[in-house]
Amino acid sequence: MSGNSELAKDVRGPLKDVRIVDLTSVIFGPYATQMLGDLGADVIKIEGPKRNEKGEGGDTMRYGGTSPEPGLGPIFINLNRNKRSVFLDLSDRKDLDALVRILATADVFVSNVRMKALEKLGLGYERVKALNPNIIYAHASGYDSDGPDAGLPAYDDLIQARSGMADLLSRVGADERPQYLPSLIADKVSGLFLSQAILAALYHKKSTGEGQFVEVPMLEAMTSFTLVEHFFNKTFDPPTGDWGYTRVLSEFRQPYRTKDGYVAMLPYSTEQWEKIFAFFGMPGGILNNPKFATFAARSQYIDELYEVLSEKVPNRTTAEWLECLKTLDVPHVQVSRLEDLQSDKQFEAVSLFQRLNHPGIGNYFAVRSPMKFSKTPTGIFRHPPALGEHTQEVLAETNDAGGEPRE
């Protein structure tokens, strides 16, 4: 586990001259903008006074989990470093005007507020473009605006269900119920798409000086992600088979139980499968069977191979298997539980977990950006902000700039 770390002394990331006005909340948008903040962008998080039943304002994720300081919950902490929080009541004309002045100085405006609500506030694309002609306006939506469901509410569970993701586990084993993956995967995948789209628009702006409207819809993003492998033989017209990549949907594709725990292994090439079968006392078990002799054939009948592993692996301990698989040169890892991650020797060696001291909550752990740049390093430059912590600071900067658009 990494020892105490300090915030990066200076911002040298590739986006250090980019200003982003961030009107997003929960997971999808904040995940994208935190990644851009890790790359050095000045991310100004706009938070309003909308309150829940407990009277708590700002981003909802401020209040998930248990924290030493109310309003700085663990999920919020993991999504909102490298940002400045500005508290504005957009129903108040004065505060809305303040946001307009901030937007005039921005390179990017990103929001996951529904477009009708943005337009009602006077923050639709055409109005913002008129204010700042070269701005990149990125809208994180639930559904593509050209479709009949444009404007409908979208949440991770709903998008998992509609994108086909919740169908995948029903195709594995005997339980045919659709199930959600126990991760906010639709929000996070969509956040990756959003950050990529903003980076592409910034490249275009750098090359041409032009801003543009960018839309990243959750449903379409998640469906494209799901179907990379699971379109499978339905890719063709006419189809050559069914939906779903057979190797991935095998009920035996899982960590294998050993005598005292679990191990993950992935014999992939013909040579690796031959070594495993020879170790099991079944030499020639691959090449002598046409079902297993080629990659394509193994993909079709992978259940039979994985079942052999599930039957044989319990005969040895995890340590014995790790040594054996290393000798056989078969890809493998020891299975980690969540509580094992911070003591993982790989993560310790690369200081993935940063132990920081926040002035409001004390010590906490941050998972640093996994991206590495030799010339423009990423970093943790700011702690996750308290609600409205930087309101006066940002408004003063905006007033000093005179609300002039950035070049």
C-alpha positions in Angstrom: 0.0 0.0 0.0 1.3 3.4 -0.9 2.5 5.7 1.9 1.5 9.3 2.3 1.6 11.3 -0.9 1.3 15.0 -1.6 -0.7 16.7 -4.3 1.2 17.2 -7.5 3.1 20.5 -7.2 2.3 21.8 -10.7 -0.1 21.0 -13.5 1.8 19.7 -16.5 -0.8 17.4 -18.0 -1.6 17.5 -21.7 -4.8 19.5 -21.0 -3.3 22.1 -18.7 -4.5 25.0 -20.8 -8.1 23.7 -21.2 -11.0 25.1 -19.1 -14.1 22.8 -18.8 -17.4 24.0 -17.3 -18.9 20.8 -15.8 -22.7 20.8 -15.2 -22.8 17.0 -14.6 -23.7 14.9 -11.6 -23.8 11.3 -10.3 -21.5 9.0 -12.3 -21.6 9.3 -16.1 -20.5 12.9 -16.5 -18.3 13.2 -13.4 -16.3 10.1 -14.3 -15.5 11.7 -17.7 -14.6 15.1 -16.4 -12.4 13.6 -13.6 -10.3 11.9 -16.3 -10.0 15.2 -18.1 -9.0 16.8 -14.8 -6.3 14.1 -14.3 -5.0 15.2 -17.7 -4.6 18.7 -16.4 -7.8 20.4 -17.4 -9.2 23.1 -15.2 -12.6 21.5 -14.4 -15.2 23.9 -12.9 -17.9 21.8 -11.3 -21.2 23.8 -11.2 -23.4 22.6 -8.3 -26.8 24.0 -7.5 -29.1 24.1 -4.4 -31.4 21.3 -5.5 -31.9 19.3 -2.3 -33.0 15.9 -1.3 -35.4 14.9 1.5 -32.6 15.6 4.0 -31.9 19.1 2.7 -28.6 18.1 1.2 -27.5 20.1 -1.8 -25.1 19.7 -4.7 -24.2 16.5 -6.5 -26.2 13.5 -5.1 -23.1 11.4 -4.9 -21.8 13.7 -2.1 -24.1 11.8 0.2 -23.6 8.1 -0.8 -21.8 6.0 1.8 -20.3 7.0 5.1 -17.8 9.8 5.4 -16.1 11.7 8.3 -17.4 14.9 6.7 -21.0 15.2 5.4 -21.1 16.0 1.7 -17.8 14.3 0.9 -19.0 10.7 0.5 -16.7 7.9 -0.9 -18.2 7.7 -4.4 -18.0 11.5 -4.8 -14.4 11.4 -3.6 -13.6 8.8 -6.3 -15.2 10.9 -9.1 -14.4 14.5 -8.4 -10.8 15.2 -7.7 -9.0 17.8 -9.8 -12.2 20.0 -9.9 -13.3 23.3 -8.4 -16.8 23.5 -7.1 -18.9 26.6 -7.8 -22.3 26.8 -6.1 -24.9 28.6 -8.2 -28.7 28.6 -8.1 -29.6 28.6 -11.8 -33.2 29.6 -11.0 -31.8 32.9 -9.8 -31.1 35.4 -12.7 -27.9 36.7 -11.0 -26.4 33.2 -10.6 -27.4 32.2 -14.1 -25.7 35.3 -15.4 -22.6 34.3 -13.5 -22.6 30.9 -15.2 -22.9 32.7 -18.6 -19.8 34.7 -17.8 -17.9 31.6 -16.8 -19.0 29.9 -20.0 -17.6 32.8 -22.0 -14.2 31.9 -20.7 -14.5 28.1 -21.3 -13.2 25.7 -24.0 -15.7 23.0 -23.1 -19.2 23.0 -21.6 -20.4 19.5 -20.6 -23.7 18.7 -19.1 -26.0 15.7 -18.4 -29.0 17.9 -17.7 -31.8 17.1 -20.1 -31.7 19.3 -23.2 -35.2 20.7 -22.7 -34.2 21.9 -19.2 -31.0 23.4 -20.6 -32.9 25.2 -23.3 -35.4 26.5 -20.8 -32.5 28.0 -18.8 -31.2 29.6 -22.0 -28.2 27.1 -22.0 -29.0 25.3 -25.3 -26.3 24.9 -27.8 -27.2 27.8 -30.1 -27.4 30.2 -27.2 -24.1 29.1 -25.7 -22.5 29.1 -29.2 -23.7 32.7 -29.7 -22.0 33.6 -26.4 -18.8 31.7 -27.1 -18.6 30.8 -30.9 -15.6 28.4 -30.5 -16.9 26.4 -27.5 -17.2 22.6 -27.5 -20.7 21.8 -26.2 -20.8 18.2 -25.0 -24.1 16.7 -24.0 -24.2 13.5 -22.0 -27.7 12.1 -22.9 -29.6 8.9 -22.2 -30.7 8.3 -25.8 -29.6 9.6 -29.2 -31.6 12.8 -29.8 -32.6 11.6 -33.3 -34.6 8.7 -31.9 -38.1 8.5 -30.5 -36.8 8.1 -26.9 -34.8 11.3 -26.9 -35.2 13.1 -23.5 -36.2 10.1 -21.5 -34.5 9.6 -18.1 -31.6 7.1 -18.2 -30.0 5.3 -15.3 -27.4 2.6 -15.2 -29.9 -0.2 -14.4 -32.2 0.9 -17.2 -29.4 1.1 -19.8 -28.0 -2.3 -18.7 -31.4 -3.7 -19.2 -32.1 -2.2 -22.6 -28.6 -2.5 -24.1 -28.5 -6.3 -23.8 -26.0 -6.3 -21.0 -28.5 -7.7 -18.5 -29.2 -10.6 -20.9 -25.6 -11.9 -20.8 -25.7 -13.7 -17.5 -29.0 -15.3 -18.4 -27.1 -17.1 -21.3 -24.6 -18.6 -18.8 -25.8 -21.6 -16.8 -29.3 -22.7 -15.8 -30.6 -19.4 -14.4 -32.4 -17.7 -17.3 -33.3 -14.5 -15.5 -31.8 -11.3 -16.8 -29.4 -9.9 -14.2 -27.6 -6.6 -13.7 -23.8 -6.8 -13.5 -22.9 -5.6 -9.9 -21.2 -2.5 -11.2 -22.3 0.8 -12.6 -20.8 -0.3 -15.8 -23.2 1.6 -18.2 -22.4 4.9 -16.5 -18.7 4.3 -16.5 -18.4 3.0 -20.0 -20.5 6.0 -21.2 -18.1 8.2 -19.2 -15.2 6.7 -21.2 -17.0 7.5 -24.5 -17.7 11.0 -23.3 -14.1 11.8 -22.4 -12.9 10.4 -25.7 -15.4 12.5 -27.6 -14.4 15.7 -25.8 -10.7 14.9 -26.5 -11.4 14.4 -30.2 -13.4 17.7 -30.3 -10.5 19.4 -28.6 -8.1 18.1 -31.2 -10.3 19.4 -33.9 -10.5 22.8 -32.2 -6.7 22.9 -31.8 -6.4 22.2 -35.6 -9.1 24.5 -36.9 -10.2 26.8 -34.1 -13.8 25.5 -34.4 -15.9 24.4 -31.6 -18.9 22.0 -32.1 -21.8 20.2 -30.6 -21.0 16.7 -29.3 -23.6 14.2 -28.1 -22.8 11.0 -26.2 -25.9 8.9 -25.5 -25.7 6.2 -22.9 -27.9 3.6 -24.6 -26.1 3.7 -27.9 -22.7 3.8 -26.3 -23.5 0.8 -24.1 -25.0 -1.2 -26.9 -22.0 -0.7 -29.1 -19.8 -1.8 -26.2 -21.9 -4.9 -25.5 -22.0 -6.0 -29.1 -18.2 -5.8 -29.8 -18.0 -9.6 -29.2 -21.7 -10.5 -28.7 -22.9 -9.5 -32.1 -20.8 -12.6 -33.0 -22.4 -14.7 -35.8 -25.3 -12.3 -36.2 -22.9 -9.8 -37.6 -23.4 -11.3 -41.1 -26.5 -11.1 -43.4 -27.6 -13.8 -43.5 -26.3 -14.8 -40.1 -23.9 -17.6 -39.7 -25.0 -18.5 -36.2 -26.4 -17.1 -33.0 -25.8 -14.1 -30.8 -23.1 -14.2 -28.1 -19.4 -15.1 -28.2 -19.4 -18.7 -27.1 -16.1 -18.7 -25.2 -17.1 -15.8 -23.1 -20.6 -17.2 -22.4 -19.4 -20.6 -21.2 -20.8 -21.4 -17.8 -17.3 -22.9 -16.9 -15.5 -19.6 -17.8 -14.8 -18.5 -14.2 -12.1 -18.7 -11.6 -11.4 -22.4 -10.8 -11.7 -23.7 -7.3 -8.4 -25.2 -5.9 -7.9 -27.2 -2.8 -7.7 -24.0 -0.7 -8.9 -21.1 -2.9 -9.3 -20.0 -6.5 -7.0 -19.5 -9.5 -7.7 -18.0 -12.9 -6.0 -19.4 -15.9 -6.4 -19.0 -19.7 -4.9 -21.6 -22.0 -5.4 -19.8 -25.3 -3.2 -21.2 -28.0 -3.1 -24.8 -29.2 0.3 -25.2 -27.7 -0.9 -24.0 -24.3 -3.9 -26.4 -24.3 -1.6 -29.2 -25.3 0.7 -28.5 -22.3 -2.3 -28.5 -19.9 -3.7 -31.7 -21.3 -0.3 -33.4 -21.2 0.0 -32.2 -17.5 -3.3 -33.9 -16.8 -2.0 -37.1 -18.4 -3.9 -36.7 -21.6 -1.2 -36.1 -24.2 -2.6 -35.4 -27.7 -6.0 -34.6 -26.2 -6.2 -31.5 -28.3 -4.7 -32.3 -31.7 -6.3 -35.7 -31.9 -9.8 -34.3 -31.6 -11.0 -32.1 -34.5 -13.3 -30.2 -32.2 -10.3 -28.7 -30.4 -7.6 -28.6 -33.1 -8.1 -24.9 -34.2 -9.0 -21.7 -32.5 -12.4 -21.5 -34.3 -13.3 -25.1 -33.3 -12.3 -24.5 -29.7 -14.4 -21.4 -29.5 -17.4 -23.5 -30.6 -16.8 -26.3 -28.1 -15.1 -24.4 -25.3 -17.5 -25.6 -22.7 -16.0 -29.1 -22.9 -12.4 -27.8 -22.4 -13.3 -25.5 -19.5 -15.3 -28.3 -17.9 -12.1 -30.4 -17.9 -10.3 -27.6 -16.1 -13.1 -27.2 -13.5 -12.8 -31.0 -12.7 -9.0 -31.2 -12.5 -8.0 -27.9 -10.8 -9.5 -28.8 -7.4 -6.8 -31.6 -7.0 -4.1 -29.1 -6.1 -3.6 -26.0 -3.9 -3.5 -22.5 -5.3 0.2 -22.2 -4.6 0.9 -25.5 -6.5 -1.1 -24.3 -9.4 0.6 -20.9 -9.6 4.0 -22.7 -9.7 2.8 -25.2 -12.2 1.2 -22.7 -14.6 4.3 -20.6 -14.5 6.4 -23.6 -15.5 4.0 -24.5 -18.3 4.0 -20.9 -19.5 0.2 -20.8 -19.4 -1.4 -17.3 -18.6 -2.7 -17.2 -15.1 -3.2 -15.0 -12.0 -4.2 -15.6 -8.4 -7.8 -14.4 -7.8 -8.0 -11.1 -5.8 -10.8 -10.2 -3.5 -11.6 -6.5 -3.2 -9.7 -6.5 0.2 -6.6 -7.9 -1.5 -6.2 -5.0 -4.0 -4.3 -2.5 -1.8 -1.7 -5.1 -0.9 -1.2 -6.3 -4.5 2.6 -6.2 -5.2 2.0 -4.8 -8.7 -0.1 -2.0 -7.4 2.4 -1.3 -4.6 5.3 -1.1 -7.1 3.5 1.4 -9.2 1.9 3.4 -6.4 -1.6 3.0 -7.8 -3.2 3.8 -4.4 -2.3 7.3 -3.2 -2.7 8.0 0.5 -3.7 11.7 0.7 -4.7 14.1 3.5 -7.8 16.2 2.8 -8.3 19.3 5.0 -12.0 18.4 5.5 -11.9 14.6 6.0 -8.4 13.7 6.9 -6.6 10.7 5.3 -8.1 9.0 2.3 -7.0 6.8 -0.6 -7.2 7.8 -4.2 -6.6 5.5 -7.2 -4.4 7.5 -9.4 -4.9 7.8 -13.2 -3.5 4.6 -14.8 -2.4 6.7 -17.9 1.3 7.6 -18.1 2.9 10.3 -20.2 6.7 10.9 -20.4 6.3 14.6 -21.2 2.9 15.7 -19.8 2.2 13.6 -16.7 -1.2 13.1 -15.2 -1.6 13.9 -11.5 -3.8 14.6 -8.5 -3.6 18.4 -8.4 -6.7 19.1 -6.2 -8.6 17.3 -3.5 -12.3 16.6 -4.2 -13.9 19.9 -3.4 -16.4 20.9 -0.6 -19.7 22.1 -2.0 -19.1 25.6 -3.4 -15.5 25.8 -2.1 -14.3 27.7 -5.1 -17.3 29.9 -5.9 -15.7 33.2 -5.1 -12.3 32.3 -6.5 -13.8 31.3 -10.0 -16.2 34.3 -10.1 -13.3 36.7 -9.3 -11.2 35.1 -12.2 -14.2 35.5 -14.5 -14.7 39.1 -13.6 -10.9 39.8 -14.1 -11.2 38.2 -17.6 -14.2 40.4 -18.4 -16.1 37.4 -19.6 -14.0 37.3 -22.8 -14.1 34.1 -24.9 -11.0 32.0 -24.9 -9.0 31.8 -28.1 
